[in-house]
Amino acid sequence: RFKDLYLSGGVHLGGTDAAHKLTDYEEGSYDATISCDSGSITLYSTHNRLVYKKIGNLVHVSGLIAIQAVSSPTGATRLNLPFAIPNLTDSAGVSSQMMAGFFNGSAVTNGIYNVYAEMAEGTSNARLFIQGKSVGSTNNIGDNNVAAGADMFVNLTYQTA
Protein backbone atom coordinates (compact mmCIF):
# COMPACT_ATOMS: atom_id res chain seq x y z
CA ARG A 1 0.00 0.00 0.00
CA PHE A 2 1.39 3.39 -1.07
CA LYS A 3 0.39 6.96 -0.30
CA ASP A 4 2.32 8.64 -3.13
CA LEU A 5 4.23 7.03 -5.97
CA TYR A 6 6.80 8.92 -8.04
CA LEU A 7 8.24 7.33 -11.17
CA SER A 8 10.94 8.54 -13.50
CA GLY A 9 10.84 7.33 -17.06
CA GLY A 10 7.14 6.41 -17.28
CA VAL A 11 4.86 3.52 -16.48
CA HIS A 12 3.71 0.60 -18.63
CA LEU A 13 -0.06 0.06 -18.75
CA GLY A 14 -1.42 -3.18 -20.17
CA GLY A 15 1.87 -4.40 -21.63
CA THR A 16 5.63 -4.04 -21.54
CA ASP A 17 6.32 -2.73 -25.07
CA ALA A 18 6.81 0.93 -26.06
CA ALA A 19 3.17 1.27 -27.20
CA HIS A 20 1.99 0.69 -23.61
CA LYS A 21 4.40 3.15 -21.96
CA LEU A 22 2.92 6.37 -20.58
CA THR A 23 5.66 8.97 -20.24
CA ASP A 24 3.76 12.24 -20.07
CA TYR A 25 0.92 13.72 -18.04
CA GLU A 26 0.27 17.45 -17.84
CA GLU A 27 -2.55 19.74 -16.76
CA GLY A 28 -2.66 23.46 -17.40
CA SER A 29 -4.44 26.44 -18.84
CA TYR A 30 -3.76 28.95 -21.60
CA ASP A 31 -5.23 32.12 -23.07
CA ALA A 32 -7.38 31.37 -26.09
CA THR A 33 -7.36 33.63 -29.14
CA ILE A 34 -9.47 33.63 -32.28
CA SER A 35 -7.96 34.73 -35.58
CA CYS A 36 -9.59 35.34 -38.96
CA ASP A 37 -8.31 35.70 -42.53
CA SER A 38 -9.19 39.39 -42.22
CA GLY A 39 -10.68 41.56 -39.48
CA SER A 40 -10.65 40.46 -35.85
CA ILE A 41 -12.56 38.77 -33.06
CA THR A 42 -11.56 39.79 -29.52
CA LEU A 43 -12.31 37.71 -26.44
CA TYR A 44 -13.04 39.10 -22.98
CA SER A 45 -9.88 38.82 -20.88
CA THR A 46 -12.05 37.38 -18.08
CA HIS A 47 -13.49 34.67 -20.38
CA ASN A 48 -10.59 33.59 -22.58
CA ARG A 49 -8.86 30.99 -20.40
CA LEU A 50 -9.14 27.36 -21.48
CA VAL A 51 -7.88 24.35 -19.55
CA TYR A 52 -6.15 21.33 -21.01
CA LYS A 53 -5.17 17.86 -19.91
CA LYS A 54 -2.43 16.04 -21.83
CA ILE A 55 -2.08 12.30 -21.24
CA GLY A 56 0.62 10.81 -23.42
CA ASN A 57 -0.04 12.25 -26.88
CA LEU A 58 -3.77 12.88 -26.32
CA VAL A 59 -4.89 16.43 -25.45
CA HIS A 60 -8.31 17.51 -24.17
CA VAL A 61 -9.18 21.24 -24.12
CA SER A 62 -12.31 22.67 -22.49
CA GLY A 63 -13.87 25.86 -21.17
CA LEU A 64 -16.06 28.83 -22.07
CA ILE A 65 -14.87 31.73 -24.19
CA ALA A 66 -16.85 34.95 -24.67
CA ILE A 67 -16.66 37.42 -27.56
CA GLN A 68 -16.04 41.02 -26.50
CA ALA A 69 -15.79 42.71 -29.90
CA VAL A 70 -15.66 42.01 -33.62
CA SER A 71 -14.19 44.12 -36.40
CA SER A 72 -15.32 42.93 -39.85
CA PRO A 73 -14.11 39.32 -39.45
CA THR A 74 -14.21 37.27 -42.65
CA GLY A 75 -12.80 34.03 -43.98
CA ALA A 76 -11.32 31.11 -42.09
CA THR A 77 -11.80 31.50 -38.33
CA ARG A 78 -9.34 29.70 -36.03
CA LEU A 79 -9.03 28.97 -32.31
CA ASN A 80 -5.47 28.48 -31.04
CA LEU A 81 -4.55 25.18 -29.34
CA PRO A 82 -1.94 24.56 -26.62
CA PHE A 83 -0.02 21.89 -28.60
CA ALA A 84 0.68 21.31 -32.29
CA ILE A 85 -1.00 18.56 -34.29
CA PRO A 86 1.64 16.34 -35.93
CA ASN A 87 1.84 15.30 -39.56
CA LEU A 88 1.16 11.57 -39.46
CA THR A 89 0.93 8.87 -42.13
CA ASP A 90 -2.28 8.90 -44.19
CA SER A 91 -3.77 11.90 -42.30
CA ALA A 92 -4.01 9.91 -39.06
CA GLY A 93 -3.62 13.15 -37.06
CA VAL A 94 -6.68 14.89 -38.55
CA SER A 95 -9.50 15.39 -36.07
CA SER A 96 -12.91 17.02 -36.05
CA GLN A 97 -15.35 17.60 -33.23
CA MET A 98 -18.70 19.18 -32.51
CA MET A 99 -19.18 21.85 -29.85
CA ALA A 100 -21.88 24.44 -29.20
CA GLY A 101 -22.18 28.16 -28.81
CA PHE A 102 -24.57 31.09 -28.50
CA PHE A 103 -24.33 33.21 -31.65
CA ASN A 104 -25.82 36.58 -32.47
CA GLY A 105 -24.30 37.83 -35.72
CA SER A 106 -26.19 39.58 -38.49
CA ALA A 107 -26.29 36.38 -40.58
CA VAL A 108 -27.97 34.25 -37.88
CA THR A 109 -30.96 34.46 -35.57
CA ASN A 110 -29.75 34.79 -31.96
CA GLY A 111 -29.51 31.34 -30.44
CA ILE A 112 -27.58 28.16 -29.76
CA TYR A 113 -25.81 26.61 -32.75
CA ASN A 114 -23.53 23.64 -33.33
CA VAL A 115 -19.88 24.48 -33.89
CA TYR A 116 -17.80 22.19 -36.08
CA ALA A 117 -14.08 22.29 -35.24
CA GLU A 118 -11.65 20.95 -37.82
CA MET A 119 -8.08 20.28 -36.70
CA ALA A 120 -5.65 19.72 -39.56
CA GLU A 121 -2.21 18.16 -39.34
CA GLY A 122 0.77 20.45 -38.97
CA THR A 123 -1.25 23.23 -37.30
CA SER A 124 -1.76 24.56 -33.78
CA ASN A 125 -5.37 25.60 -34.22
CA ALA A 126 -8.92 24.44 -34.80
CA ARG A 127 -10.84 25.96 -37.70
CA LEU A 128 -14.34 26.88 -36.54
CA PHE A 129 -17.56 26.61 -38.52
CA ILE A 130 -21.14 27.31 -37.44
CA GLN A 131 -23.76 24.76 -38.45
CA GLY A 132 -27.51 24.87 -38.57
CA LYS A 133 -28.35 27.98 -40.56
CA SER A 134 -29.74 25.57 -43.14
CA VAL A 135 -29.67 21.79 -43.27
CA GLY A 136 -26.16 20.50 -43.94
CA SER A 137 -24.55 23.93 -44.28
CA THR A 138 -21.36 25.09 -42.59
CA ASN A 139 -20.07 28.65 -42.56
CA ASN A 140 -17.02 30.34 -41.08
CA ILE A 141 -17.87 31.77 -37.69
CA GLY A 142 -16.29 35.06 -38.74
CA ASP A 143 -18.58 35.58 -41.75
CA ASN A 144 -21.26 37.68 -39.98
CA ASN A 145 -22.18 34.82 -37.63
CA VAL A 146 -20.75 36.29 -34.45
CA ALA A 147 -21.01 39.61 -32.62
CA ALA A 148 -20.14 40.96 -29.17
CA GLY A 149 -21.82 38.88 -26.49
CA ALA A 150 -21.48 35.53 -28.27
CA ASP A 151 -20.20 32.56 -26.24
CA MET A 152 -18.55 29.31 -27.27
CA PHE A 153 -18.36 26.16 -25.16
CA VAL A 154 -15.04 24.56 -26.11
CA ASN A 155 -14.70 20.81 -25.79
CA LEU A 156 -11.94 19.38 -28.04
CA THR A 157 -9.80 16.24 -28.01
CA TYR A 158 -6.93 15.75 -30.44
CA GLN A 159 -3.57 14.04 -30.89
CA THR A 160 -0.19 15.75 -30.54
CA ALA A 161 3.37 14.59 -31.10
C-alpha positions in Angstrom: 0.0 0.0 0.0 1.4 3.4 -1.1 0.4 7.0 -0.3 2.3 8.6 -3.1 4.2 7.0 -6.0 6.8 8.9 -8.0 8.2 7.3 -11.2 10.9 8.5 -13.5 10.8 7.3 -17.1 7.1 6.4 -17.3 4.9 3.5 -16.5 3.7 0.6 -18.6 -0.1 0.1 -18.8 -1.4 -3.2 -20.2 1.9 -4.4 -21.6 5.6 -4.0 -21.5 6.3 -2.7 -25.1 6.8 0.9 -26.1 3.2 1.3 -27.2 2.0 0.7 -23.6 4.4 3.1 -22.0 2.9 6.4 -20.6 5.7 9.0 -20.2 3.8 12.2 -20.1 0.9 13.7 -18.0 0.3 17.5 -17.8 -2.6 19.7 -16.8 -2.7 23.5 -17.4 -4.4 26.4 -18.8 -3.8 28.9 -21.6 -5.2 32.1 -23.1 -7.4 31.4 -26.1 -7.4 33.6 -29.1 -9.5 33.6 -32.3 -8.0 34.7 -35.6 -9.6 35.3 -39.0 -8.3 35.7 -42.5 -9.2 39.4 -42.2 -10.7 41.6 -39.5 -10.6 40.5 -35.8 -12.6 38.8 -33.1 -11.6 39.8 -29.5 -12.3 37.7 -26.4 -13.0 39.1 -23.0 -9.9 38.8 -20.9 -12.0 37.4 -18.1 -13.5 34.7 -20.4 -10.6 33.6 -22.6 -8.9 31.0 -20.4 -9.1 27.4 -21.5 -7.9 24.3 -19.6 -6.2 21.3 -21.0 -5.2 17.9 -19.9 -2.4 16.0 -21.8 -2.1 12.3 -21.2 0.6 10.8 -23.4 0.0 12.3 -26.9 -3.8 12.9 -26.3 -4.9 16.4 -25.4 -8.3 17.5 -24.2 -9.2 21.2 -24.1 -12.3 22.7 -22.5 -13.9 25.9 -21.2 -16.1 28.8 -22.1 -14.9 31.7 -24.2 -16.8 35.0 -24.7 -16.7 37.4 -27.6 -16.0 41.0 -26.5 -15.8 42.7 -29.9 -15.7 42.0 -33.6 -14.2 44.1 -36.4 -15.3 42.9 -39.8 -14.1 39.3 -39.4 -14.2 37.3 -42.6 -12.8 34.0 -44.0 -11.3 31.1 -42.1 -11.8 31.5 -38.3 -9.3 29.7 -36.0 -9.0 29.0 -32.3 -5.5 28.5 -31.0 -4.6 25.2 -29.3 -1.9 24.6 -26.6 0.0 21.9 -28.6 0.7 21.3 -32.3 -1.0 18.6 -34.3 1.6 16.3 -35.9 1.8 15.3 -39.6 1.2 11.6 -39.5 0.9 8.9 -42.1 -2.3 8.9 -44.2 -3.8 11.9 -42.3 -4.0 9.9 -39.1 -3.6 13.2 -37.1 -6.7 14.9 -38.5 -9.5 15.4 -36.1 -12.9 17.0 -36.1 -15.3 17.6 -33.2 -18.7 19.2 -32.5 -19.2 21.9 -29.8 -21.9 24.4 -29.2 -22.2 28.2 -28.8 -24.6 31.1 -28.5 -24.3 33.2 -31.7 -25.8 36.6 -32.5 -24.3 37.8 -35.7 -26.2 39.6 -38.5 -26.3 36.4 -40.6 -28.0 34.3 -37.9 -31.0 34.5 -35.6 -29.8 34.8 -32.0 -29.5 31.3 -30.4 -27.6 28.2 -29.8 -25.8 26.6 -32.8 -23.5 23.6 -33.3 -19.9 24.5 -33.9 -17.8 22.2 -36.1 -14.1 22.3 -35.2 -11.6 20.9 -37.8 -8.1 20.3 -36.7 -5.6 19.7 -39.6 -2.2 18.2 -39.3 0.8 20.5 -39.0 -1.3 23.2 -37.3 -1.8 24.6 -33.8 -5.4 25.6 -34.2 -8.9 24.4 -34.8 -10.8 26.0 -37.7 -14.3 26.9 -36.5 -17.6 26.6 -38.5 -21.1 27.3 -37.4 -23.8 24.8 -38.5 -27.5 24.9 -38.6 -28.3 28.0 -40.6 -29.7 25.6 -43.1 -29.7 21.8 -43.3 -26.2 20.5 -43.9 -24.5 23.9 -44.3 -21.4 25.1 -42.6 -20.1 28.7 -42.6 -17.0 30.3 -41.1 -17.9 31.8 -37.7 -16.3 35.1 -38.7 -18.6 35.6 -41.7 -21.3 37.7 -40.0 -22.2 34.8 -37.6 -20.7 36.3 -34.4 -21.0 39.6 -32.6 -20.1 41.0 -29.2 -21.8 38.9 -26.5 -21.5 35.5 -28.3 -20.2 32.6 -26.2 -18.6 29.3 -27.3 -18.4 26.2 -25.2 -15.0 24.6 -26.1 -14.7 20.8 -25.8 -11.9 19.4 -28.0 -9.8 16.2 -28.0 -6.9 15.8 -30.4 -3.6 14.0 -30.9 -0.2 15.8 -30.5 3.4 14.6 -31.1 
